[in-house]
Amino acid sequence: MKLVVTKRAPHLGVAGTAVEMTPSQAAYERLRGHVVEPAQPKADGSADAPAKGRRGKRK
């Protein structure tokens, strides 16, 4: 399981680096706040954009 080290866990490595862990070790370190899941890049920026409604002219 690949996770990213936080600044709270210098014993695991430099903050921001990826480490490989067993599922049981990952669960423990995640509970302690020592590691986080790597961020996934967004596939499409349009998903974040609010929907734009069309309004007619006022009379």
C-alpha positions as CSV (number, residue, x, y, z in Angstrom):
1,M,0.0,0.0,0.0
2,K,1.6,3.3,-1.1
3,L,1.0,6.3,1.2
4,V,2.6,9.8,1.7
5,V,4.4,10.7,4.9
6,T,3.2,13.7,6.9
7,K,5.4,16.1,8.9
8,R,4.2,14.3,12.1
9,A,6.2,11.2,11.3
10,P,10.0,11.8,10.9
11,H,10.6,8.2,11.8
12,L,9.1,7.1,8.5
13,G,11.0,9.5,6.3
14,V,10.9,13.0,5.0
15,A,7.5,14.7,4.8
16,G,5.9,14.4,1.4
17,T,7.7,11.2,0.4
18,A,5.8,8.1,-0.6
19,V,6.3,4.9,1.4
20,E,5.2,1.3,0.9
21,M,3.4,-0.3,3.9
22,T,1.5,-3.5,4.8
23,P,-2.2,-2.9,5.2
24,S,-2.1,-3.4,9.0
25,Q,0.8,-1.0,9.4
26,A,-0.9,1.5,7.1
27,A,-4.1,1.4,9.2
28,Y,-2.1,2.1,12.4
29,E,-0.1,5.0,10.9
30,R,-3.2,6.5,9.3
31,L,-5.0,6.6,12.7
32,R,-2.0,8.3,14.2
33,G,-1.9,10.9,11.4
34,H,1.5,9.9,10.2
35,V,0.5,9.0,6.6
36,V,-2.1,10.1,4.2
37,E,-3.4,8.7,0.8
38,P,-1.7,10.3,-2.2
39,A,-3.7,13.0,-3.9
40,Q,-5.3,12.0,-7.2
41,P,-5.1,14.5,-10.0
42,K,-8.4,15.7,-11.3
43,A,-9.4,14.3,-14.6
44,D,-11.4,17.2,-15.8
45,G,-11.6,20.8,-14.4
46,S,-15.2,21.2,-15.5
47,A,-16.5,19.0,-12.7
48,D,-15.6,21.7,-10.2
49,A,-17.2,24.6,-12.1
50,P,-20.7,25.5,-11.0
51,A,-23.5,25.0,-13.6
52,K,-24.3,28.2,-15.4
53,G,-28.0,28.7,-15.9
54,R,-29.5,30.6,-18.8
55,R,-31.9,33.3,-18.0
56,G,-34.1,35.2,-20.4
57,K,-34.3,39.0,-20.7
58,R,-36.4,40.8,-18.2
59,K,-39.3,42.7,-19.5
